[in-house]
Amino acid sequence: MIKIPRIPKLVPLFVLVFLTGCSRAPSFDVLGSFFPAWLVCLVCGVVLTGAAHLLLSRVHVALAIPIVTYPSLIALFTFAFWLGFFR
């Protein structure tokens, strides 16, 4: 008689944990074409950074290193939108 090894009870649980990432990616339907959600968040981040630039220029705030500040603001706003809407 061949002995079949017993599967521990926790193995199916570990398999389910690794399969949770297999869902569909969040996307938007725009005129029949699907765009990834991160692209929409990036566009919102760029628009908000432009608004922040206008606000800072009206208040007469001079940035020391704008080449670092504005991409950082784009990243901040993009990640904030992603976490706010797709968490």
C-alpha positions in Angstrom: 0.0 0.0 0.0 1.4 3.4 -1.0 1.3 6.1 1.7 0.1 9.5 0.6 1.7 12.3 2.6 -0.7 14.4 4.6 -1.0 18.0 3.6 -0.8 20.3 6.6 -3.9 22.3 7.2 -2.1 25.6 6.7 -0.9 25.0 3.2 -4.2 25.9 1.5 -4.2 29.1 3.5 -0.7 30.0 2.2 -1.8 29.3 -1.3 -4.8 31.6 -0.9 -2.6 34.4 0.4 -0.4 34.2 -2.7 -3.4 34.2 -5.0 -4.9 37.4 -3.7 -2.8 39.5 -6.2 -4.3 37.7 -9.2 -7.2 40.1 -9.5 -7.8 42.5 -12.3 -5.8 45.8 -12.4 -7.9 48.9 -11.7 -8.7 50.7 -14.9 -11.0 53.3 -16.4 -13.1 53.0 -19.5 -12.6 56.3 -21.5 -14.3 56.4 -24.8 -14.0 52.6 -25.2 -10.4 52.4 -24.3 -9.1 51.2 -20.9 -6.6 53.3 -19.1 -4.7 52.1 -16.1 -5.6 53.9 -12.9 -2.1 54.9 -12.1 -2.0 57.0 -15.3 -5.1 58.8 -14.2 -3.5 59.5 -10.8 -0.4 60.7 -12.5 -2.4 63.2 -14.6 -4.1 64.5 -11.5 -0.7 64.8 -9.8 0.6 66.9 -12.6 -2.4 69.1 -12.6 -2.2 69.6 -8.9 1.5 70.4 -9.1 0.7 73.1 -11.7 -1.9 74.5 -9.4 0.7 74.5 -6.6 3.1 76.3 -8.8 0.6 79.0 -9.6 -0.2 79.3 -5.9 3.5 79.6 -4.9 4.2 82.2 -7.6 1.2 84.3 -6.5 2.4 84.2 -2.9 6.0 85.1 -4.1 7.6 82.0 -2.7 11.0 81.2 -4.4 12.0 77.6 -4.3 15.7 76.8 -3.8 15.8 73.7 -6.0 12.7 73.6 -8.2 14.1 70.8 -10.4 13.8 68.5 -7.3 10.7 70.1 -5.7 8.2 69.9 -8.6 8.9 66.2 -9.5 8.6 65.4 -5.8 5.3 67.2 -5.6 4.1 65.2 -8.7 5.0 62.0 -6.9 3.4 63.1 -3.7 0.1 64.0 -5.3 0.1 60.9 -7.5 0.7 58.5 -4.6 -1.9 60.4 -2.5 -4.5 60.0 -5.2 -3.6 56.3 -5.6 -3.9 55.6 -1.9 -7.0 57.7 -1.5 -9.0 56.1 -4.3 -7.5 52.6 -4.9 -6.3 51.4 -1.5 
